[in-house]
């Protein structure tokens, strides 16, 4: 049985779970634009990022979810994001193990400080430490709420411990295989 390719996908998970990488790879493979919620919240400028007002942020998100096809990635546990959950054909929860996320946060910080990996923000030690705090908070508070939400009958979801397991989901869709082999 062939699955249809979902047109509206929301990817959630903690810092370092692989949300952005999966969104980028999936976007390239199935030709659906992807959006990072961090960039919905923040106007990115070379000198300094500016936080959008709640109204600007909400309108930007509404503009995205009114389109026919999108991939939204972000772990924001706020009511304003719920509209994207409601409109998603599929919610992917990357429940990557805690130790792997810690390793990825550390690796990302080092690569960003060395200028090898691009960052949407200035990679400061303060933000680096905040990521560990957000990761721990996600595990204790957000994860149980997300799991509860995803177990509701009307939500089509996929919970992955490993980002590469997305291939198992899409392996029946013609032309959509090998997402993890993309670097």
Secondary structure as GFF3:
##gff-version 3
##sequence-region A 1 183
A	DSSP	beta_strand	8	13	.	.	.	ID=ss1
A	DSSP	alpha_helix	19	30	.	.	.	ID=ss2
A	DSSP	beta_strand	34	36	.	.	.	ID=ss3
A	DSSP	alpha_helix	37	41	.	.	.	ID=ss4
A	DSSP	beta_strand	42	43	.	.	.	ID=ss5
A	DSSP	beta_strand	50	51	.	.	.	ID=ss6
A	DSSP	alpha_helix	54	65	.	.	.	ID=ss7
A	DSSP	beta_strand	70	73	.	.	.	ID=ss8
A	DSSP	three_ten_helix	79	81	.	.	.	ID=ss9
A	DSSP	alpha_helix	82	87	.	.	.	ID=ss10
A	DSSP	beta_strand	90	94	.	.	.	ID=ss11
A	DSSP	alpha_helix	98	113	.	.	.	ID=ss12
A	DSSP	alpha_helix	125	137	.	.	.	ID=ss13
A	DSSP	pi_helix	138	142	.	.	.	ID=ss14
A	DSSP	alpha_helix	143	150	.	.	.	ID=ss15
A	DSSP	beta_strand	157	160	.	.	.	ID=ss16
A	DSSP	three_ten_helix	163	165	.	.	.	ID=ss17
A	DSSP	alpha_helix	166	170	.	.	.	ID=ss18
A	DSSP	three_ten_helix	179	181	.	.	.	ID=ss19
###
